[in-house]
Amino acid sequence: MSKNVYAYQIGDSIYLNITNKCTNKCVFCIRQAKEGIAGYDLWLDKEPDLNELLLAVGDVSQYREVVFCGYGEPLIRADLVIETSRVLKKLGASVRIDTNGQADLIHGRDIASELAGSVDAVSISLNAPDALQYVSLCQPQMGEEAYGAMLKFAASCKKHIPKVTLSVVRLPGVDIKKCREIAVNLGAEFIIREYLDVFT
């Protein structure tokens, strides 16, 4: 397995791996157990710039979707995501971002509004019905504030991005019903990820 895999294909989608940095240290994160996904080593020696990322993607027409989702939180590099997604959209790509939803807290500005028009879908990791459990499971660097910021980001995404999904990993003690209610109240879609699927 080679180093610096900036793009990797699973099925008919291509995933962009732009950073290994993350503001969470989730107890269920695949990074705790594996070197990568689907045979790709996703630990980076060097983060990509726009040109390197576009080169790694290649012809977007052969993919159903381009997804910002690697071995880190993509919106830590929000400016690169914004710039790249605009180029990809002009090339005809369908673009999705998988995120922990802390972008506004990280950068101090409304990131969702800057993604408007170039991102088709965003999937946000909810993972808990309240801030206390979120801190326990996700161990965010910014503490309980991260949970509220994530919900605020989700609400902003609903204004600017066509499809917004909140996800939760099914773990003992996590109230799935309450998590679903949060998603419904925000007008977002809701998906449950099985714990074992995180590591496969």
C-alpha positions as CSV (number, residue, x, y, z in Angstrom):
1,M,0.0,0.0,0.0
2,S,1.4,3.3,-1.0
3,K,1.5,6.5,1.0
4,N,-0.4,9.7,0.3
5,V,-3.6,8.2,-1.1
6,Y,-5.6,11.4,-1.9
7,A,-8.5,9.6,-3.7
8,Y,-9.8,6.1,-3.3
9,Q,-12.7,4.3,-5.0
10,I,-15.4,2.3,-3.3
11,G,-18.1,1.0,-5.6
12,D,-19.0,3.8,-8.1
13,S,-18.0,6.6,-5.8
14,I,-14.6,8.3,-5.2
15,Y,-13.6,9.5,-1.8
16,L,-11.2,12.3,-1.1
17,N,-8.6,12.0,1.7
18,I,-7.3,15.5,2.4
19,T,-6.2,15.4,6.0
20,N,-5.5,13.1,8.9
21,K,-6.3,15.8,11.4
22,C,-9.6,15.6,13.4
23,T,-11.1,17.6,16.3
24,N,-12.7,14.4,17.7
25,K,-11.2,11.2,19.0
26,C,-14.3,9.0,18.8
27,V,-14.2,5.8,20.7
28,F,-15.6,3.9,17.7
29,C,-13.4,5.5,15.0
30,I,-11.9,3.2,12.5
31,R,-8.6,5.0,12.9
32,Q,-8.3,3.3,16.3
33,A,-8.3,-0.1,14.7
34,K,-7.1,0.0,11.1
35,E,-4.5,1.6,8.8
36,G,-7.1,2.3,6.2
37,I,-10.2,1.4,4.3
38,A,-10.8,-1.2,1.5
39,G,-7.1,-1.9,1.1
40,Y,-6.0,1.7,1.0
41,D,-3.5,3.1,3.5
42,L,-5.0,6.5,4.3
43,W,-2.3,7.9,6.6
44,L,-0.7,10.9,4.9
45,D,2.9,12.2,4.9
46,K,1.7,15.3,3.0
47,E,-1.7,16.9,2.6
48,P,-2.7,17.6,-1.0
49,D,-3.2,20.9,-2.6
50,L,-6.0,21.6,-5.2
51,N,-4.0,20.5,-8.2
52,E,-2.9,17.2,-6.5
53,L,-6.4,16.5,-5.5
54,L,-7.9,17.1,-8.9
55,L,-5.2,14.9,-10.5
56,A,-6.0,12.1,-8.0
57,V,-9.7,12.3,-8.9
58,G,-9.3,12.3,-12.7
59,D,-12.4,12.0,-14.8
60,V,-15.3,12.8,-12.5
61,S,-17.9,11.5,-15.1
62,Q,-17.0,7.9,-14.2
63,Y,-18.2,8.3,-10.6
64,R,-21.7,8.6,-9.2
65,E,-20.5,10.8,-6.4
66,V,-17.3,12.5,-5.2
67,V,-17.1,12.4,-1.4
68,F,-14.9,14.3,1.0
69,C,-14.3,11.6,3.5
70,G,-10.8,10.3,4.4
71,Y,-8.8,9.6,7.5
72,G,-9.6,13.0,9.1
73,E,-12.1,15.8,9.3
74,P,-12.3,17.3,5.8
75,L,-13.7,20.7,6.9
76,I,-10.6,21.3,9.0
77,R,-9.4,22.3,5.5
78,A,-12.5,24.1,4.6
79,D,-10.9,26.5,2.1
80,L,-9.6,23.5,0.1
81,V,-13.0,21.8,0.2
82,I,-14.8,25.0,-0.9
83,E,-12.3,25.5,-3.8
84,T,-12.3,21.9,-4.9
85,S,-16.0,21.4,-4.7
86,R,-16.6,24.5,-6.9
87,V,-14.3,23.0,-9.6
88,L,-15.8,19.6,-9.3
89,K,-19.3,21.0,-9.6
90,K,-18.3,22.8,-12.8
91,L,-17.1,19.5,-14.1
92,G,-20.5,18.0,-13.5
93,A,-19.8,16.0,-10.3
94,S,-22.2,15.3,-7.5
95,V,-20.4,16.3,-4.3
96,R,-20.9,15.1,-0.7
97,I,-19.1,15.9,2.5
98,D,-18.9,13.6,5.5
99,T,-18.2,15.7,8.5
100,N,-18.3,16.0,12.3
101,G,-20.1,19.3,11.9
102,Q,-17.7,21.5,13.8
103,A,-16.5,23.6,10.9
104,D,-18.1,26.8,12.1
105,L,-16.5,26.4,15.5
106,I,-13.1,25.6,14.0
107,H,-13.0,28.5,11.5
108,G,-15.3,31.1,13.2
109,R,-17.5,31.6,10.2
110,D,-20.6,30.1,8.4
111,I,-19.0,27.5,6.3
112,A,-22.3,26.0,5.0
113,S,-23.1,29.3,3.2
114,E,-19.8,29.1,1.4
115,L,-20.5,25.5,0.2
116,A,-23.9,26.6,-1.3
117,G,-24.2,25.8,-5.0
118,S,-21.2,23.4,-5.1
119,V,-22.2,20.7,-2.6
120,D,-25.2,18.4,-3.1
121,A,-25.2,16.6,0.2
122,V,-23.6,16.7,3.6
123,S,-23.6,13.8,6.2
124,I,-23.0,15.0,9.8
125,S,-22.1,12.7,12.6
126,L,-24.6,13.3,15.4
127,N,-23.8,10.2,17.5
128,A,-25.5,11.3,20.7
129,P,-28.8,12.9,21.9
130,D,-27.0,15.4,24.2
131,A,-23.7,17.2,24.8
132,L,-22.7,15.1,27.8
133,Q,-22.9,11.8,25.9
134,Y,-21.3,13.4,22.8
135,V,-18.3,14.4,24.8
136,S,-18.0,10.9,26.3
137,L,-18.2,9.1,22.9
138,C,-16.6,11.6,20.6
139,Q,-14.1,13.3,22.9
140,P,-14.1,16.6,21.0
141,Q,-11.1,19.0,21.6
142,M,-13.5,21.8,22.2
143,G,-15.6,20.0,24.8
144,E,-19.4,20.4,25.2
145,E,-19.4,23.5,22.9
146,A,-18.7,21.2,20.0
147,Y,-22.2,19.5,20.2
148,G,-24.2,22.8,20.0
149,A,-21.9,24.0,17.2
150,M,-22.6,20.7,15.3
151,L,-26.3,21.2,15.6
152,K,-26.1,24.8,14.5
153,F,-24.0,23.8,11.5
154,A,-26.6,21.2,10.6
155,A,-29.3,23.9,10.7
156,S,-27.2,26.1,8.5
157,C,-26.6,23.3,6.0
158,K,-30.4,22.9,5.7
159,K,-30.6,26.4,4.4
160,H,-27.8,26.0,1.8
161,I,-27.4,22.4,0.8
162,P,-30.0,20.2,-0.9
163,K,-29.6,17.0,1.2
164,V,-28.6,16.9,4.9
165,T,-28.3,13.7,6.8
166,L,-27.5,13.1,10.5
167,S,-25.9,9.8,11.4
168,V,-25.5,7.9,14.6
169,V,-23.5,4.8,15.4
170,R,-25.6,2.2,17.3
171,L,-23.9,1.8,20.6
172,P,-25.1,0.6,24.0
173,G,-26.7,3.5,25.9
174,V,-27.3,5.7,22.9
175,D,-30.9,6.7,22.6
176,I,-31.6,6.2,18.9
177,K,-35.1,7.5,19.2
178,K,-34.0,10.8,20.6
179,C,-31.3,11.1,17.9
180,R,-33.9,10.5,15.2
181,E,-36.1,13.2,16.7
182,I,-33.3,15.7,16.6
183,A,-32.8,14.9,12.9
184,V,-36.5,15.2,12.2
185,N,-36.8,18.5,14.0
186,L,-33.9,19.9,11.9
187,G,-35.6,18.6,8.7
188,A,-32.7,16.3,8.0
189,E,-32.6,12.7,7.0
190,F,-31.4,10.1,9.5
191,I,-29.3,7.0,9.2
192,I,-28.0,4.5,11.7
193,R,-24.6,2.9,11.3
194,E,-24.0,-0.4,13.0
195,Y,-21.0,-0.5,15.2
196,L,-19.3,-3.4,13.4
197,D,-19.7,-1.6,10.1
198,V,-17.4,1.1,11.3
199,F,-14.6,-1.4,11.4
200,T,-15.3,-3.3,8.1
